[in-house]
Amino acid sequence: MAPRLQLEKAAWRWAETVRPEEVSQEHIETAYRIWLEPCIRGVCRRNCKGNPNCLVGIGEHIWLGEIDENSFHNIDDPNCERRKKNSFVGLTNLGATCYVNTFLQVWFLNLELRQALYLCPSTCSDYVMGGSIQEEKDYEPQTICEHLQYLFALLQNSNRRYIDPSGFVKALGLDTGQQQDAQEFSKLFMSLLEDTLSKQKNPDVRNIVQQQFCGEYAYVTVCNQCGRESKLLSKFYELELNIQGHKQLTDCISEFLKEEKLEGDNRYFCENCQSKQNATRKIRLLSLPCTLNLQLMRFVFDRQTGHKKKLNTYIGFSEILDMEPYVEHKGGSYVYELSAVLIHRGVSAYSGHYIAHVKDPQSGEWYKFNDEDIEKMEGKKLQLGIEEDLAFLQELVDRDNSKFEEWCIEMAEMRKQSVDKGKAKHEEVKELYQRLPAGAEPYEFVSLEWLQKWLDESTPTKPIDNHACLCSHDKLHPDKISIMKRISEYAADIFYSRYGGGPRLTVKALCKECVVERCRVLRLKNQLNEDYKTVNNLLKATVKGNDGFWVGKSSLRSWRQLALEQLDEQDGDVDQSNGKMNGNTLNKEESKEERKEEEEELNFNEDILCPHGELCISENERRLVSKDAWNKLQQYFPKAPEFPSYRECCSQCKILEREGEENEALHKMIANEQKTSLPNLFQDKNRPCLSNWPEDTDVLYIVSQFFVEEWRKFVRKPTRCSPVSSVGNSALLCPHGGLMFTFASMTKEDSKLIALIWPGEWQMIQKLFVVDHVIKITRTEVGDVNPSETQYISEPKLCPECREGLLCQQQRDLREYTQATIYVHKVVDNKKVMKDSVPELNVSSSETEEDKEEAKPDGEKDPDFNQSNGGTKRQKITHQNYIAYQKQVIRRSMRHRKVRGEKALLVSANQTLKELKIQIMHAFSVAPFDQNLSIDGKILSDDCATLGTLGVIPESVILLKADEPIADYAAMDDVMQVCMPEEGFKGTGLLGH
């Protein structure tokens, strides 16, 4: 037995021998467990559960012992945000913008590019007046050059450890939550920058991109027949090198420049020979830029998956690269020193993290740039190098540095206030905690939860609230003593004077009424065990004469449990806290619901009550017990209905029983007659079919399938169902009396709504049932001598307007749902077809709950009785609720039964395919870019399209074919984001130019 239960049992042991009227103050204090010895501090290491005297381990340890000022606040030292001496400035990662940050640092450390940008004049004339900055206005760069200027100035002279590039990113229109290809970003931004700078008057600024990054090569084609050489000149800003099959950078360069043979179907048309000839083609490097950008093509297109994938091939390279062997014109200086390396961490082309290793051009030392964090690789101290004349930009940096210093001062002051507050709280705890134990002096009870919050440094102390611990008499509940603490009156006075609250719980708050009631209940529970044995012995005796009493067999089996529950309810009534629980008023609706459920439960001996409040007529449900046994049971259930053995059964129930037997016999007779008269309708044998019209008749009649289903239910179980008296064909007609189905639809999608009837069978139906509307289809041959066409005419005729309205309504319902269930099935083998591999996907449940209880006759297939609403009771279809009925039929016919390997997802029609892929990622652990989705053979590829426009309707089954898995994609450094290869930088400012 758990220690707490042992403690509670010991506290109430006296109740076995003391009568309720003899309960004393000592008994009350014992019941409240105040007699427990106080905890010995230093020995008890944790709070004794259930002991109101134990004041150890409630949170006091953080205030005792040595004072640590850092524990008095949760504010970081603002100096941690300050840039260290001789260090670079980092850049904030805005979500998935590491690819931007790495290139910004690489471009910043290109001194020529930085100096040229500083020379760009500002367009913010309204911001600068009289040569100085207006203090009241915040600087907002207007162009990409100004954004880059400002960022570079902050990276150079800011006092912050890292700066925020959000202005620059926003100006480019980049999605901060979407990872992108860093190489593609570099190309597009350099093109944008070059275009922007081309408008500058200063040639050093206007031509900086070409001077630093632009080279020239030629595509050279040589005819093998005549030797004619054709050149196509082209500029380049980077060389894209294939790395597959290579180990060294020089091998990649050699492959880029290798000669290609043009033969066979790929022969070259020589203008000199005026015919196709074998030829050779290669790239010749004509000139190289100051900064050579080599792009290692790690991200390649995979034709099998239709997406990019990453190559993790190792490529070796030295810090010195001599390009002279690769250029056409020898004699120049083509030796390059390695200045930066961009590194992608991660296994996927669409996720991961970018960092950069960049060499400081002034000191020659290498640094690792990882967003906000910058780490010196090895070597000497950093030398920031030249001090450019930043003029206007330096004033902006100075202003930002001033704001930063003000923030540091503000944070330091907040830290100081927090420390002062903590020291005051420390003194308060130090003073009061020693005076908390009550000992022999007057005491009060305070909530343990409040004491813990008082000792919690992270939350402000609120007024004391003891309401959650009160009983229905507004005193301390006996069962709540375990969550209370007994403290001295001295400490309580200080607490209430400083923090307020209440109610105050002194020794007078111990509730005698609750203890007396508990004592009574415990005694009854002990007595119950003895009475249970006595009743069992009395039930063995035979009842003679009219001295017995009728008791329900179910009540006799469970009377002990019912009595215990009844006693527990009496004991629990005092736990209602005047309609409050934890200090909050009970929800009225919840209370009504609970009361309703309690009222529906049968009390003792109510199981033999008939609906009229008399003795039920079924003798199998009751038993005769002796008077002594009844007296014992009545002690526990004084309000139980009493039925002496001479009491007659309910006369009304006897009459109803006789009438019920007569009705059952009548129903059986009617069912047998109708089943015999309509054997085809019951068993569905030899049913006519519109798609394969029978030759022996030119007329077929139509009834609602709903009528057939309801009639079959009655015929199968006439004693449990009411007879069907009418054929309600109005549900198949529109308000104007026209037919709602075309002949074509009745052979396909609407075939489940109708049942076809032979002419002879129809005559029998008209005799047995009241038919509201006759619906028939007649086949006629068109033509004079040789009939060439068959026509099918319905009576009544089709109503085109209502038919069109119905179809539109159905389509809207399927396309405009706000919440519906769809199923995603993961396919392992791409060759598998869903219908072949999982045929049960197209099978719906064919029986109601009632039908499942009874086996169908041999040979009875009953295909028209398929439904998937289980035992749901359906309403009679009328003229007015036809549309609602149609919606019900749509839902029923589309109902899907989930199979192994599928998962159900809740979606809406207006959510995008991209959002669905995110849901699938969480459900199947398949990254969105590895998902190939299809529905009914149609590939779902447009991420921006909504599910409604893609034809994803409620109960749809989507097939998921996953590409090769991406290991641990959720644990990447950056947040994994969806990026289909076709999207790229579509919609950003990089493509707007």
Buried (B, 14 or more C-beta within 10 A) or exposed (E): EEEEEEBBEEBBEBBEEEEBEEBEEEBBBBBBBBEBEBBEEEEBEEBBEBBBBBBBBBBBEBBEEEEEEEEBBEBEEBEEBBBEEEBBBBBBBBBBBBBBBBBBBBBBBBEBBBBBBBBBEBEBEEBBEEEEBEEEEEBEBEBBBBBBBBBBBBBBBBBBBBBEBEBBBEBBEBBBEBBBBBBBBBBBBBBBBBEBBEEBEEEEBBBBBBBBBBBBBBEBBBBBBEEBEBEEEEEBBBBBBBBEEBEEBBBBBBBBBEEEEBEEEEBBEBEEBEEBBBBBBBBBBBBBBEBBBBBBEBBBEEEEBBBBBBBEEEBEBEEEBEBEEBBEEEEEEBEBEBBBBBBBBBBBBBBBBBBBBBBBBEBEBBBBBBBBEBEBEEEEEBEEEEEBEBEBBBBBBBBBBEEBEEEBEEBBEEBBEBBEBBEEBBEBBEEBBEEBBBEEEEBBBBBBBBBBBBBEBEEEBEEBBBBBBBBBBEBBBBBBBBBBBBBBBBBBEBBBEEEEBEBBBBBEBBBBEBBBBBBBBBBBBEEBEEBBEEBEEBBEEEBEEEBBBBBBEBBBEBBBEBBBEBBEEBBEEBBBBEEBEEEEEEEEEEEEEEEEEEEEEBBBBBBBBBEEEBBBBEEEBBBBBBBBBBEBBBEBBEEBBEBBBEEEBBEEBEEBBEEEEEBEEEBEEBBEEBBEBBEBBBBBEEBBEBEEBBEEEBEBBBBBBBBBBBBBBBBBBBEEBEBBEEBBBBBBBBEEEBBBBBBEBBBEEBBBBBBBBBEEBBEBBEEBBEBEBBBBBEBEEEEEEEEEEEEBEBEBEBBEEBBEBBEEEBEEBBBEBEEBBBBBBBBEEEEEEBEEBBEEBEEBBBBBEBBEEEEBEEEEEBEBBBBBBEEEEBEEBEBEBBBEBBBBBBBBBBBBBEBEBBBEBEBBBBBBBBBBBBBBBEBBEBBBBBBBBBBEEEEBBBBEBBBBBBBBBBBBBBBBBBBEEBEEBEEBBBBBBBBBBEBBBEEBBBEEE
